[in-house]
Amino acid sequence: MTTYDADGITLERVREYVWEIPREGDMRVPARVLASEELLDEISEDKTLQQLKNATHLPGVQEHAVCMPDGHQGYGFPVGGVAGIDAEDGCISPGAIGYDLNCGVRMMTTPLTYDDVRGREAELVDTLFANVPAGLGGGGVYEGSKADVEEILERGVEWALAEGFALPSDLDHCEDEGRRTDADPSRVSRKAKDRGKNQVGSLGSGNHFLEVQRVTDVYRDDVAREFGLEADRIVVLVHCGSRGLGHQVCTDYLREIEQTHAGMLDRLPDRELAAAPAGSQLAEDYYGAMCAAINFAWVNRQLVMHRAREVIAKLFDLDTGEMELLYDVAHNIGKKEVHRIEGEERELYVHRKGATRAFPAGRPELPAAYRDVGQPVIIPGSMGAGSYVLRGGENSMDVSFGSTAHGAGRLMSRTQAKQEFWGGDVRDDLRDHQQVYVKAESGATVAEEAPGVYKDVDEVVRVSDALGIGDRVARTFPVCNIKG
């Protein structure tokens, strides 16, 4: 197959797993989808391709807008979308980064094996659920003062270390060492800060979770050793973001950008792509506020992990220092990065929305622990399909602005999921047939996150590995899962 037709949009096959929507009309660059035909069939079922095509109209967009293998329809810009936009002559678009700023994942290794927890799954899931705050609204591991929130926004995980919620090695194993130095807390509204004040260290709701997993497969022994992974090892995966604070930051700036830069908005095919011109005061303000929200999200995940460390240490008679952070990586983020464009290095605003940075070995941005092996990449799947640990692939800088997928990607909406599945049945089936123990605030949440709601994570990762943008290192499978 050399072309693929999807509801009036024709994609041309560039090479295996790379499909291009050619430039036409007001498109500034082509658009590319990284997918097998099986995944492309699913991606084309909603508005993902149109949204990707719309993104090519953003001023300053470079080379091509890209959709990862797990892509699906989002707010204005597809989830799984990546765009590199000139940081001098282009723009920055909150809708192309997302509402849940620095939604991301972190994985913690433990000295436990599957045999150590087998038979104690119910006790483990109940204890974690009782001790890790989850669900809508307030309530976190730590309820901070206004001064605490300011410091969290400014210092990120450095604050958590100073307050006794982190080990020094946690900073060494976090993207940007857990702190965006461009953060400007003064650009975050009081309403946003108030929303975040009592949510520090909480999962929230929706697809956010804490999951205890076991390593089932190792594909690259040498890399797995560097990551501290081996078959049957127990690990803990945390998935959450910046909670109400990040959502409010996005809301605040989208409204202000729509009003202040209406002229640019009128030239875009979708109002949800509202953008501030690079160099404008509003672009600088949003970037500072976004980086502050990124710091908040890193602290949020750090405190969730800290609480999980305490619970597991007590249950299994361990020292908390025996459980190490493997890596924390964002997948809703906009960052100034230097990339080679047409033979020249240029600073870009790289917008990743539901996409994970996947830098290969040798990049100076990587922590020293992983600079020689490549960046760890964590790809969550569903509760019934497992997850993957990858490392940044050698081709990622040329193919996808140093990015790969962020998960399995949804196949159906939350509304449809609740019509198709019953939460209690999903929970019982996972326990009885796959020995996966799930506990949530409501049955509706379990239904919305049923395994059948998601694409095939194995296929998503296979394509990533084949393209050389994210190399398979290990596969994990759930033992127990808690969610809001």
N, C-alpha and C positions, 0 to 999 in steps of 0.2 A: 504494500500500500504506500503510495507516494503522496496522497492528499487525504484529508479527513474533513468531512463536511458536518457542521454542527449548527443547525438552526440559523442558516444564513452566514455563518462564519466559516471560512475555509482555511484549514491549516496545511502547510506544506511540510513534508518530512525532510529535515535537514540531515539527520543521521539517526541511528537507532536511539530511541527514547527522547529525541529532541524534535519538537514540532514548532513551526513558526507561523504566526499570523503576519503576512507581509504588510509593510507600511503602505497606507493609502490615506487619502483625504488629509485631515489635520493631525494624523498620527506623526509624532516627532521621531519615533524609532519603531522597529518591529516589536512584536511580543512573542515570547517563547514559552512553551509548556514542556516540562520535563516529565515524561510519563510513558508507560507502556500503553498499548491500545486498550487493554483491559481497564486501566486507570483513566484513560482519556474518555472512555465511554461513560464513566461515572462523573468525571469532572464536567462533561458537557451537558449534564442533566439539569443544571441550574444556571445562574447568570455569571458564573466564574469567568468564562471566556470574554463576555462583554465587558465585565469589570476590568479584566486585564487589559483589554484593548483600550478602554477609557483611560487607564493609567498612563498610557503612552502619550497622552496630551499634556501631561504635567510639564511646565517649563523647566528646561535643564536636564531632563531625563536622558541618561546615557546608554548607548549600545542597544539594550532591549529591556523591557519589563519582563520579569520571569515568574512563572508559576511552578511551585514545587510539586512533587508527585502526589502529595496529600491535599492538594488545593480544593477549596470549595467556596461558595458565595459568602461574602462578608459585608461589612458596612462600607460601601463605596469601592473599596479595594479588596481583592479576594484574600481570604485566609490562605496562607501558603504563598503569598505574593512577596516579591523582592524588587525594589527599584533603587538604582544608584542615581542620585540627582546632584548636579553640580552645586557645591557649597558656596560658590561666589555668584554665579549667574542664574541659578535655578531657584528652588523653593523647598519648603518643608511642609508636609501635609499630615496633620494629626490623624485624619481618617485612614491614611496609608500606614499608620503605625498601630492604631487600635486604642480602644478605651481602657483595657486592662494593661496599663503600662508595665513593662517588664513582667508580664506573665511569663513564667519560666519553670524550669525543673532543676532539682538537685538530687544527687544520689549519694548516700552514705554507706560505706562498707562496714561490716561487722566481722568479728571472729567466729560467729556462729555458723553452723551448717544446718541443712534442712532437717536432719535427724534431731538436732537440738530443740527445734520448735514443733516438730510433728507431735500431735496429740495435745498441744497447748494452744492451738490456733484460736479457739473461742476465748480463752483467757486473755490472749494477746490482743485480739481485736477489741474486746470489751474494755480493756485497760487503756489502750490507746484512745479509743473513742471517748472515754471518760476524762482524759487528760489533755487532749489536743482540741482546742476550740474549733468548731466548724459550724457552717450554716449562715443564713442571712443575718445582717445586722451586726451589732457590736459584740464585744467580748473577745479578748485575746490573752495570750500568755502574759502580756505586760500591758498595763494601762498607764500610759505615759502622761506627763504634764505637757503643757505647751512648749516648755523649754526642751523637753526630751524629743518631741516631734521635730523641732527645729534642728537639733543635733543629728537626729536620724537622717533627716533630709540632706544635711550637709556632709556627714561623715560616713554614712552607710555602715558596713559591717565593722568598721573601726570602733563605732559606738558600742556595738554588741560585745566586742572583745573587752573594751574598757569596763563594761557593766557585768562581766562574768557570764555572758551568754554564748561565748565562742572560744575556741582554741586558736592559738596563733596560726596553726596550719590551715585553718578554715579559710583565712584570707588568701593564703598561697594557692588555694585550689578553687578560687571563684573568679569568674569572668571580671576583668578589671580590678581584681583583688577586692571586689565588693564595694567599690566606691567610684562613682563618676565625679571627677574633680571639677567638671563644668557645671555642677549643680548650683542652683541659685534659689534657696528657699524663699527669698523675698518675692519671687515670682509665682509662688504657690498661694492661692487664695486662702483666706481664713476659713471659708466653708470647707475647702478640701482638707485643710489641717484638722479641723474639728471632726470630720468624718473618719480620719485615720487615727485619731488619738487613742481610741479604745479598741483598735483592731490589730495592734502590733502582735504578731504571732498567732494568726488564725487562717484557716483554710478558705473560708467563704463557702460558696455554694457552686452549683453547676457542675462543670467537669473537673473541678479542683479536688485533689485527694491526697492522702498519705497511704502508701502501699508498701507492705513488707513483701519482698520478692526473693526467689531463689534463682541462682544462675543455672540455667539448663544446658547451655551450649557455649563453647568458646571457639571462635573462628580464627583468631590471630593470637597464638599463645604468647608471643613476645610482647605485644601491645597490652594484652590482658594482664600480664604480670606487672607492667608499669602502672596499670590502673588499679592494681590490687584485687583483681577478679580471678576466680577459679570456679570450676564446676561445683555445684551444690552449695556455694557460699550464700549466706543470707545478706541481702542489701535492703536499704530503705529508700524509696523514691518519694519526693515531695513535689507536688505541682500546685502552685498558686501564684498570685501576683500582688498588685499594689492596692487591692481592695477598693473601698469607696474613695480613697484619696486619689488614686490614679484615674479613676473614672471621672471624678470631678475636674481634675486638671484637663483632661481631654475635652469635656463638655464646655468648660470655661473658655478655652482657647478656640474651639471650633466656632462658637457663637461670635467671639470677638473678631476672628479672622473673616467670617462671613460678612460682617458689617464693614470692617476696615478695608478689606481688599475685595470689594464686590466686583470691581472691574476684572480682576483675574478670574474670579469665580464665574462670571458671565461667559468667559471663553472656554470653560471646561464642560465636558458633556454630562457631568454628574456633580450636583451640589455637595455630595458627601466627600468629594475630593478636595474641598476647600483648602487652600494653601496660602502660606505667607511667603512673600518673595525673600530669597536669601539676602542677608544684609539689612533687612528691615528691622525696626525695633521689635515688632511683634514676633518675627522669626527668632530673634535672640531671646526674647522673654519666654517663648514657648520652649525653646531648647533648654534653657536653664531650669524651667519648671519640670520638664520631662525628665531631665537627668536627676533632679531631686526625687521625683517619684520612683525612678529606677532604684535609687539608693534605699528608699522606703521598702520596696519589694524585696530587695536582697536581705534586709533586716527581718522582714516578715518571714521569709523562708528559713532564715537562720534560727529564729526563735522557735518555729515549729520543729525544726530538726533538733534543737537543744532539748525541747520537751520530750521528743521521741527517744533521744539518747538516754535521758533520765529514766524513762519508763522501762526501756529494754535493759538498761544496766541493773535496775532493781529486780526485774523479773528473772533475769538469767545470771545474776551475781557477777556482773562485769564492771570494769572501770570505764567511765565515759570516754577516757582517752584511747580506749581500744577501738572506738568507732570513728572512722575518719571520713571527712568529706572527700568524695572522689572529684566532683565538679558541680558547679552551679552555672547554668547558662540560660540566658534570656531568649524568648522567642516572640516578644512583641516589643520592638525597640527601634529607635532611630539613632544612628551614631555617625559622627564624622570619622571617616576612614579614608586612607589613601589607597587608590586603586590605579592600575595602569590602563589608560584609555587611549587607544590609537597610538600606542608606543610611548605615551607620556604619563607621568604620575600626576594624578589630580585628586584633590580632596573632594569627597562626595558626602552628601547626607545619604547613607544607606538605610533605606526603609525596609525593615523586616517585620512582616505581620503574619504571625503563625509560621515563621521560618527561623531556623537556628543557625547562628554563626558556626562555620565549620572550617576554621583556618588550618592549613596543613603545617607540618613540622617546619621549623625555621622562622616562623613569623615572630617578630619582636613583641607583638601584643600578647603572646601566650605566656602564662606563668612559667617560671624556670623549670618547674617539675615536669612540664609536658612539652617544652619547646623542641626537644629532640625527637619526640614520638608523634606529635600532632595533638590538636585540641580534642578532648573528650566531647562527644555529642550524645545526648540522651534523647531517645525517641520513645515516648510512651505509646503503648497500644491500648487495647480495651481490657476490661477486667477478665475477659475470657481468652485473650490471645497473646498476652505477654508484651514485653517491651524490648528495646535494643539499646546497647551501647555501641556507638560508632566512634571513629576518629576522623578529623578533618581530612578530606581527600586531596590528592595532588592536583586534581583538575578544578577544584572548587573556585579558585580565584578567576580562572578564565571562563568558566561556564555560568557561575551563579553569584558573582560578587562575594565569594567565600561563604556560601550558604547551602543548607540542605533542608529537608523536611523537618517538621516539629512534632509529628504524631501520625496517627492513622488517618485522620481527616474524617469528618462526619459524612454519612450517607443520607441521613434524614434529619429533619428539624426536631426540636424538643417536643413540639405539639404532636407531630406524627408519631414520635417514639412512645409518648404516653397513650396514644390510641392503639399502638401495635403490641405494647408490652405491659405486663403487670409487675410492679416492683417486687412483691413478695415471691412471685413465681421465678423471677430472674435470680433473686437472692438464693432461693432454695435449690434451684438448678445448679448454680455455681458451686454451692456447698456439697451437694449430693453427688454430682458427676465430675467435678474438677477439683474438689477439695480447696476451693477458694472461699474464704469467710469474709462477708461484706456487712458493714454496719453503716447506716446513714440516718440523717435526721428525718427523712420521709421516704416512703415507697416510691413517690413520684420521681425523686432524684435518681433512684436506682433504675427506674424504667427509662428515664432520659439518657442514662449512660449504659444501657444494655449492650452487650457485645455486638448484637446485630445492627446497632446504630452506626457502626464505624466501618470504614474501608479495611481492606486486608493489609495490615501493617507489614506482613512478610513481603508483600509485593512492593509496597512503598520503599522498604529498605533494600530490596533486591535491585530496584532501579537506581537508587542512590549509589549503591556499591558498584553497579555496572558502569555508571557514568563517572565514577571516581571523584564524586563530590563529598561522599561520606562513606568510609570503609567499615564494614561490619567487623566488630570486635567480639561481642558476646550477646547472648539472648537471655532474658530473664522471664520468669513466670510468677504470677501473683500467689502469695500465701494468704494474705488478708488485706482488706482495703477499707479505709474509712473516708467518708465524704459528708458534705453538708446537706 
